[in-house]
Amino acid sequence: MLLYYLKYISSICIVLLLCNDNVYSQVNDNINSTKKNVSNDIPKSSNSAKPIAGDGISSFLKRHGFEPSEYKKEFLELNKGHFGKDNQLLLHYSYTLPPKVSQTIVEPLFGEANKTVEITSSALKGATYYLVSGHGGPDPGAMSKLNGKDLCEDEYAYDIVLRLARLLMQHGAKVHIIIQDEDDGIRDDEILAMDDHETCLGEAIPLDQNKRLQQRSDAINKLYASERKGYCRALFLHLDSRSKKESIDVFFYHFKKSKLGIRLAENIRSKFEDKYKQHQPNRGFSGTISERNLFVLKESYPPCVFIELGNIQNVKDRVRFLKSSNREALAKWITEALIDDYKNR
């Protein structure tokens, strides 16, 4: 009998132990489940970021490359329930950033390697530009020689215009490239080979100077007639030709009666001055702004600026446009100035 009771008690203990193991297992599962639920409550995304002190939603989005007017509503939806009073950002919280909508433009004039342009910003959305590189076709413009090879104004001005056009498009602008060469594209060579293939929107460029200038002003004005209600600006890019000893900074012309043209010139000049202070603080910048009664400034309807990029005869000035990196820098600086001008319109 005693042996029977001992076996009975042992069985009860084993059952109790098994029950306790099940209870522990259930509690542990509940704990793990709670942990998982808490973890899922926080958005998991590689595309997330925490704000810094002083950030509002707009500044936070801009800092991460998003235009608030386009992405703010989606940002609020994605992070609903994780804001303070009046949608204040919480410094400890990692906010999910909205996916960017990829938009591209294909412009064959930029060449095979650069023809696809991704719109990465809407900073210039609503702005329209008419870009004109100097001379072209039968007229190469100012010329010089380097190591026995010709340097031609129209080739370098055209390359910078293409770079400028591409950057403006990336920021959402509508761009008309008035002088075109289907063969060149954006080039990285120092010596840009001369040709006479340029056209004015597909039409042959006349040799006669007055007809040539009238042709490009007419082309701009025809386009402007249907776009004039918005923000429109025309830019003419040239290289100057002076004494070999004379080094000049980039300088600007405007039409005397155009207040908006004057402001545009001032904004671009100011940007160049700022950039030289940043990159060459002891250099200074002496680029001038002046009024000129130039045919294209007088006859083109949109507000205009005429930009002379340097003296093609001067060895020091040449560096400004012989190196492709410098041509790109010129285009970038002008782009930044145009963004400023558009924002403050």
Kinemage of the C-alpha trace (Angstrom):
@kinemage 1
@onewidth
@group {chain A} dominant
@subgroup {mainchain}
@vectorlist {calphas} color= white
{ca met a 1} P 0.000 0.000 0.000
{ca leu a 2} L 2.803 2.391 0.888
{ca leu a 3} L 4.438 1.772 -2.455
{ca tyr a 4} L 1.120 2.583 -4.206
{ca tyr a 5} L 0.813 5.962 -2.395
{ca leu a 6} L 4.438 6.896 -3.243
{ca lys a 7} L 3.773 6.226 -6.962
{ca tyr a 8} L 0.554 8.282 -6.767
{ca ile a 9} L 2.330 11.286 -5.183
{ca ser a 10} L 5.124 11.122 -7.800
{ca ser a 11} L 2.574 11.204 -10.615
{ca ile a 12} L 0.936 14.319 -9.163
{ca cys a 13} L 4.326 16.090 -8.964
{ca ile a 14} L 5.144 15.270 -12.601
{ca val a 15} L 1.752 16.597 -13.731
{ca leu a 16} L 2.315 19.786 -11.730
{ca leu a 17} L 5.762 20.235 -13.276
{ca leu a 18} L 4.372 19.736 -16.769
{ca cys a 19} L 1.610 22.218 -16.049
{ca asn a 20} L 4.138 24.732 -14.800
{ca asp a 21} L 6.216 24.263 -17.970
{ca asn a 22} L 3.113 24.930 -20.087
{ca val a 23} L 2.300 28.029 -18.075
{ca tyr a 24} L 5.881 29.264 -18.467
{ca ser a 25} L 5.759 28.557 -22.159
{ca gln a 26} L 2.499 30.462 -22.554
{ca val a 27} L 3.780 33.421 -20.548
{ca asn a 28} L 6.998 33.440 -22.567
{ca asp a 29} L 5.025 33.349 -25.820
{ca asn a 30} L 2.886 36.231 -24.585
{ca ile a 31} L 5.993 38.228 -23.732
{ca asn a 32} L 7.498 37.555 -27.165
{ca ser a 33} L 4.190 38.410 -28.791
{ca thr a 34} L 4.074 41.686 -26.857
{ca lys a 35} L 7.615 42.471 -27.923
{ca lys a 36} L 6.708 41.829 -31.566
{ca asn a 37} L 3.639 44.055 -31.352
{ca val a 38} L 5.627 46.907 -29.842
{ca ser a 39} L 8.285 46.539 -32.518
{ca asn a 40} L 5.702 46.585 -35.314
{ca asp a 41} L 4.234 49.794 -33.946
{ca ile a 42} L 7.395 51.622 -35.058
{ca pro a 43} L 7.659 52.027 -38.833
{ca lys a 44} L 10.478 49.865 -40.143
{ca ser a 45} L 12.050 51.440 -43.204
{ca ser a 46} L 15.515 52.078 -44.496
{ca asn a 47} L 14.066 55.340 -45.782
{ca ser a 48} L 13.541 56.984 -42.418
{ca ala a 49} L 15.216 59.689 -40.390
{ca lys a 50} L 15.043 61.535 -37.105
{ca pro a 51} L 14.551 65.312 -36.999
{ca ile a 52} L 17.087 67.669 -35.490
{ca ala a 53} L 16.356 70.463 -33.026
{ca gly a 54} L 14.426 73.262 -34.697
{ca asp a 55} L 13.063 71.116 -37.520
{ca gly a 56} L 9.546 71.718 -38.727
{ca ile a 57} L 7.987 69.374 -41.266
{ca ser a 58} L 8.948 71.600 -44.201
{ca ser a 59} L 12.583 72.041 -43.190
{ca phe a 60} L 12.847 68.325 -42.348
{ca leu a 61} L 11.520 67.308 -45.769
{ca lys a 62} L 13.710 69.821 -47.607
{ca arg a 63} L 16.793 68.603 -45.752
{ca his a 64} L 16.114 65.112 -47.086
{ca gly a 65} L 15.426 66.243 -50.643
{ca phe a 66} L 11.630 66.414 -50.643
{ca glu a 67} L 9.588 69.387 -51.804
{ca pro a 68} L 7.067 70.047 -48.969
{ca ser a 69} L 4.305 71.193 -51.323
{ca glu a 70} L 4.401 67.791 -53.035
{ca tyr a 71} L 5.196 65.394 -50.192
{ca lys a 72} L 3.870 66.905 -46.947
{ca lys a 73} L 0.401 65.334 -47.129
{ca glu a 74} L 1.809 61.858 -47.750
{ca phe a 75} L 4.395 62.342 -44.998
{ca leu a 76} L 1.639 63.172 -42.498
{ca glu a 77} L -0.334 60.079 -43.497
{ca leu a 78} L 2.667 57.765 -43.251
{ca asn a 79} L 3.501 58.967 -39.736
{ca lys a 80} L -0.005 59.538 -38.373
{ca gly a 81} L -0.139 59.500 -34.581
{ca his a 82} L 3.512 60.363 -34.102
{ca phe a 83} L 3.396 64.133 -33.941
{ca gly a 84} L 3.162 66.606 -31.120
{ca lys a 85} L 0.795 69.544 -30.871
{ca asp a 86} L 0.120 71.221 -34.231
{ca asn a 87} L 2.049 68.448 -36.001
{ca gln a 88} L 5.318 69.183 -34.225
{ca leu a 89} L 8.057 66.649 -34.896
{ca leu a 90} L 9.221 64.445 -32.016
{ca leu a 91} L 13.002 64.429 -31.752
{ca his a 92} L 13.217 60.821 -30.534
{ca tyr a 93} L 11.076 59.404 -33.336
{ca ser a 94} L 12.397 58.062 -36.642
{ca tyr a 95} L 9.985 59.276 -39.309
{ca thr a 96} L 9.233 57.303 -42.448
{ca leu a 97} L 10.022 59.308 -45.567
{ca pro a 98} L 7.650 59.038 -48.523
{ca pro a 99} L 8.801 57.243 -51.668
{ca lys a 100} L 9.912 59.621 -54.383
{ca val a 101} L 8.052 59.598 -57.645
{ca ser a 102} L 10.643 59.146 -60.370
{ca gln a 103} L 10.157 61.347 -63.423
{ca thr a 104} L 12.476 61.458 -66.378
{ca ile a 105} L 12.873 63.469 -69.559
{ca val a 106} L 14.724 62.256 -72.631
{ca glu a 107} L 16.598 64.990 -74.491
{ca pro a 108} L 18.742 63.617 -77.356
{ca leu a 109} L 20.630 66.914 -77.684
{ca phe a 110} L 22.529 66.023 -74.496
{ca gly a 111} L 24.121 62.988 -76.179
{ca glu a 112} L 23.700 59.274 -75.548
{ca ala a 113} L 25.331 59.257 -72.102
{ca asn a 114} L 23.331 62.215 -70.779
{ca lys a 115} L 20.058 62.164 -72.689
{ca thr a 116} L 17.975 60.742 -69.815
{ca val a 117} L 17.325 63.450 -67.238
{ca glu a 118} L 15.828 62.543 -63.864
{ca ile a 119} L 13.748 65.296 -62.295
{ca thr a 120} L 15.017 65.391 -58.725
{ca ser a 121} L 13.487 68.663 -57.555
{ca ser a 122} L 10.550 70.962 -58.210
{ca ala a 123} L 12.470 74.112 -57.285
{ca leu a 124} L 11.936 75.497 -60.814
{ca lys a 125} L 8.565 73.966 -61.551
{ca gly a 126} L 6.591 76.592 -63.467
{ca ala a 127} L 9.681 78.385 -64.791
{ca thr a 128} L 10.517 78.547 -68.507
{ca tyr a 129} L 13.945 79.352 -69.958
{ca tyr a 130} L 15.144 80.192 -73.452
{ca leu a 131} L 18.860 79.385 -73.676
{ca val a 132} L 20.927 80.729 -76.530
{ca ser a 133} L 24.587 79.933 -77.115
{ca gly a 134} L 26.408 82.599 -79.099
{ca his a 135} L 27.065 82.395 -82.840
{ca gly a 136} L 26.943 78.918 -84.460
{ca gly a 137} L 26.410 77.534 -87.939
{ca pro a 138} L 28.585 79.477 -90.400
{ca asp a 139} L 29.830 81.783 -87.608
{ca pro a 140} L 32.170 80.226 -85.005
{ca gly a 141} L 32.401 83.486 -83.044
{ca ala a 142} L 35.620 84.434 -81.278
{ca met a 143} L 38.537 82.125 -82.043
{ca ser a 144} L 41.926 81.320 -80.597
{ca lys a 145} L 44.463 78.506 -80.853
{ca leu a 146} L 45.874 76.013 -78.385
{ca asn a 147} L 48.653 73.637 -79.444
{ca gly a 148} L 47.830 74.347 -83.070
{ca lys a 149} L 44.113 73.537 -82.643
{ca asp a 150} L 41.225 75.966 -82.993
{ca leu a 151} L 39.239 77.086 -79.973
{ca cys a 152} L 35.836 78.368 -81.062
{ca glu a 153} L 33.445 80.430 -78.980
{ca asp a 154} L 30.298 78.749 -80.296
{ca glu a 155} L 31.438 75.247 -79.266
{ca tyr a 156} L 32.227 76.161 -75.643
{ca ala a 157} L 29.175 78.373 -75.204
{ca tyr a 158} L 27.009 75.555 -76.592
{ca asp a 159} L 28.474 72.935 -74.250
{ca ile a 160} L 27.824 75.161 -71.225
{ca val a 161} L 24.264 75.844 -72.425
{ca leu a 162} L 23.603 72.090 -72.674
{ca arg a 163} L 24.899 71.555 -69.145
{ca leu a 164} L 22.817 74.465 -67.888
{ca ala a 165} L 19.699 73.183 -69.658
{ca arg a 166} L 20.107 69.725 -68.137
{ca leu a 167} L 20.476 71.105 -64.615
{ca leu a 168} L 17.443 73.348 -65.023
{ca met a 169} L 15.391 70.373 -66.211
{ca gln a 170} L 16.489 68.367 -63.172
{ca his a 171} L 14.893 71.072 -61.046
{ca gly a 172} L 11.606 70.897 -62.955
{ca ala a 173} L 12.012 73.814 -65.376
{ca lys a 174} L 10.806 73.903 -68.939
{ca val a 175} L 13.795 74.639 -71.168
{ca his a 176} L 14.033 75.658 -74.818
{ca ile a 177} L 17.503 75.197 -76.321
{ca ile a 178} L 17.354 77.697 -79.171
{ca ile a 179} L 20.668 76.929 -80.911
{ca gln a 180} L 21.057 73.187 -81.459
{ca asp a 181} L 23.594 70.674 -82.756
{ca glu a 182} L 22.288 67.131 -83.036
{ca asp a 183} L 25.804 65.662 -83.280
{ca asp a 184} L 27.668 67.134 -80.319
{ca gly a 185} L 25.938 66.387 -77.034
{ca ile a 186} L 27.627 67.262 -73.744
{ca arg a 187} L 31.367 66.779 -74.208
{ca asp a 188} L 34.161 66.416 -71.670
{ca asp a 189} L 37.078 67.141 -74.014
{ca glu a 190} L 39.261 70.188 -73.517
{ca ile a 191} L 39.462 70.879 -77.229
{ca leu a 192} L 35.916 70.927 -78.617
{ca ala a 193} L 36.087 70.248 -82.324
{ca met a 194} L 34.662 72.941 -84.568
{ca asp a 195} L 31.781 72.249 -86.937
{ca asp a 196} L 29.014 74.223 -88.627
{ca his a 197} L 26.085 71.881 -87.933
{ca glu a 198} L 24.265 74.187 -85.519
{ca thr a 199} L 20.714 75.251 -86.323
{ca cys a 200} L 18.165 77.581 -84.806
{ca leu a 201} L 15.448 75.156 -83.726
{ca gly a 202} L 16.091 73.114 -86.842
{ca glu a 203} L 16.440 76.015 -89.278
{ca ala a 204} L 19.731 76.877 -90.975
{ca ile a 205} L 21.551 79.798 -89.375
{ca pro a 206} L 22.136 82.721 -91.791
{ca leu a 207} L 25.617 84.078 -92.350
{ca asp a 208} L 24.381 87.667 -92.234
{ca gln a 209} L 24.662 88.898 -88.643
{ca asn a 210} L 21.435 90.908 -88.520
{ca lys a 211} L 19.433 88.050 -90.002
{ca arg a 212} L 21.094 85.630 -87.609
{ca leu a 213} L 20.231 87.717 -84.557
{ca gln a 214} L 16.702 88.358 -85.795
{ca gln a 215} L 16.193 84.642 -86.321
{ca arg a 216} L 16.947 83.741 -82.697
{ca ser a 217} L 14.913 86.628 -81.274
{ca asp a 218} L 11.971 85.589 -83.478
{ca ala a 219} L 12.320 81.982 -82.284
{ca ile a 220} L 12.201 83.082 -78.651
{ca asn a 221} L 9.277 85.445 -79.182
{ca lys a 222} L 7.217 82.819 -80.988
{ca leu a 223} L 7.582 80.419 -78.058
{ca tyr a 224} L 7.077 83.183 -75.520
{ca ala a 225} L 3.749 84.191 -77.078
{ca ser a 226} L 2.080 81.101 -75.599
{ca glu a 227} L 4.075 81.035 -72.336
{ca arg a 228} L 4.256 84.670 -71.292
{ca lys a 229} L 1.736 84.323 -68.454
{ca gly a 230} L 4.273 82.390 -66.410
{ca tyr a 231} L 7.823 83.096 -65.272
{ca cys a 232} L 9.991 83.235 -68.422
{ca arg a 233} L 13.628 84.267 -68.824
{ca ala a 234} L 16.096 84.284 -71.728
{ca leu a 235} L 19.848 83.802 -71.322
{ca phe a 236} L 22.502 84.417 -73.977
{ca leu a 237} L 25.915 82.841 -73.307
{ca his a 238} L 29.084 84.063 -75.049
{ca leu a 239} L 32.860 84.165 -74.770
{ca asp a 240} L 34.658 87.458 -75.292
{ca ser a 241} L 37.803 88.149 -77.314
{ca arg a 242} L 40.310 90.721 -76.062
{ca ser a 243} L 44.034 91.198 -75.704
{ca lys a 244} L 45.883 88.044 -74.662
{ca lys a 245} L 47.117 89.871 -71.553
{ca glu a 246} L 43.662 90.887 -70.358
{ca ser a 247} L 41.999 88.556 -67.880
{ca ile a 248} L 38.349 89.293 -67.116
{ca asp a 249} L 35.756 87.886 -64.788
{ca val a 250} L 32.346 86.754 -65.967
{ca phe a 251} L 30.295 89.870 -66.702
{ca phe a 252} L 26.720 90.677 -67.602
{ca tyr a 253} L 24.602 92.893 -69.861
{ca his a 254} L 20.929 93.758 -69.556
{ca phe a 255} L 18.513 95.926 -71.507
{ca lys a 256} L 18.151 99.309 -69.840
{ca lys a 257} L 14.355 99.261 -69.573
{ca ser a 258} L 14.092 95.762 -68.094
{ca lys a 259} L 13.836 95.758 -64.292
{ca leu a 260} L 13.497 91.986 -64.242
{ca gly a 261} L 16.499 91.616 -66.524
{ca ile a 262} L 18.538 93.802 -64.154
{ca arg a 263} L 17.433 91.736 -61.166
{ca leu a 264} L 18.331 88.527 -62.984
{ca ala a 265} L 21.817 89.827 -63.775
{ca glu a 266} L 22.274 90.953 -60.169
{ca asn a 267} L 21.255 87.558 -58.804
{ca ile a 268} L 23.678 85.701 -61.070
{ca arg a 269} L 26.516 88.092 -60.315
{ca ser a 270} L 25.835 87.797 -56.582
{ca lys a 271} L 25.977 84.000 -56.821
{ca phe a 272} L 29.336 84.140 -58.616
{ca glu a 273} L 30.717 86.491 -55.985
{ca asp a 274} L 29.556 84.151 -53.204
{ca lys a 275} L 31.087 81.123 -54.931
{ca tyr a 276} L 34.454 82.799 -55.385
{ca lys a 277} L 34.437 83.832 -51.713
{ca gln a 278} L 33.759 80.211 -50.828
{ca his a 279} L 36.270 78.526 -53.137
{ca gln a 280} L 38.938 81.245 -53.558
{ca pro a 281} L 38.469 83.619 -50.603
{ca asn a 282} L 41.483 85.791 -51.422
{ca arg a 283} L 40.732 86.125 -55.121
{ca gly a 284} L 37.855 88.575 -55.200
{ca phe a 285} L 35.351 88.923 -58.043
{ca ser a 286} L 35.197 91.921 -60.350
{ca gly a 287} L 32.493 90.882 -62.797
{ca thr a 288} L 30.406 93.868 -63.861
{ca ile a 289} L 26.769 94.499 -64.737
{ca ser a 290} L 25.946 97.109 -67.344
{ca glu a 291} L 23.227 98.029 -69.769
{ca arg a 292} L 23.727 97.455 -73.480
{ca asn a 293} L 21.466 98.119 -76.398
{ca leu a 294} L 22.310 94.746 -77.945
{ca phe a 295} L 19.971 93.527 -80.672
{ca val a 296} L 18.903 90.307 -78.885
{ca leu a 297} L 18.293 92.127 -75.588
{ca lys a 298} L 16.223 94.786 -77.302
{ca glu a 299} L 14.256 92.499 -79.641
{ca ser a 300} L 13.587 89.490 -77.381
{ca tyr a 301} L 10.385 89.848 -75.356
{ca pro a 302} L 11.158 87.929 -72.110
{ca pro a 303} L 13.439 89.477 -69.477
{ca cys a 304} L 16.999 88.716 -70.636
{ca val a 305} L 20.569 88.568 -69.482
{ca phe a 306} L 23.616 88.411 -71.735
{ca ile a 307} L 26.568 86.628 -70.097
{ca glu a 308} L 30.203 86.886 -71.202
{ca leu a 309} L 32.106 83.989 -69.652
{ca gly a 310} L 35.720 85.079 -70.207
{ca asn a 311} L 38.402 86.119 -72.680
{ca ile a 312} L 39.128 83.271 -75.101
{ca gln a 313} L 42.572 84.778 -75.859
{ca asn a 314} L 43.745 84.820 -72.228
{ca val a 315} L 45.459 81.688 -70.890
{ca lys a 316} L 44.096 82.189 -67.374
{ca asp a 317} L 40.526 82.756 -68.537
{ca arg a 318} L 40.639 79.698 -70.782
{ca val a 319} L 40.893 77.401 -67.784
{ca arg a 320} L 37.366 78.539 -66.920
{ca phe a 321} L 35.910 76.783 -69.954
{ca leu a 322} L 38.569 74.395 -71.295
{ca lys a 323} L 38.135 72.019 -68.348
{ca ser a 324} L 34.813 70.213 -68.457
{ca ser a 325} L 34.586 70.362 -64.648
{ca asn a 326} L 34.754 74.153 -64.855
{ca arg a 327} L 32.106 74.266 -67.585
{ca glu a 328} L 29.913 72.198 -65.285
{ca ala a 329} L 30.647 74.548 -62.375
{ca leu a 330} L 29.639 77.582 -64.444
{ca ala a 331} L 26.359 75.850 -65.300
{ca lys a 332} L 25.758 74.922 -61.656
{ca trp a 333} L 26.408 78.430 -60.369
{ca ile a 334} L 24.060 79.939 -62.927
{ca thr a 335} L 21.436 77.320 -62.029
{ca glu a 336} L 21.648 78.152 -58.337
{ca ala a 337} L 21.268 81.848 -59.143
{ca leu a 338} L 18.231 81.159 -61.312
{ca ile a 339} L 16.642 79.181 -58.481
{ca asp a 340} L 17.174 82.182 -56.183
{ca asp a 341} L 15.688 84.527 -58.761
{ca tyr a 342} L 12.656 82.288 -59.214
{ca lys a 343} L 12.051 81.876 -55.483
{ca asn a 344} L 12.143 85.630 -54.921
{ca arg a 345} L 10.062 86.571 -57.945
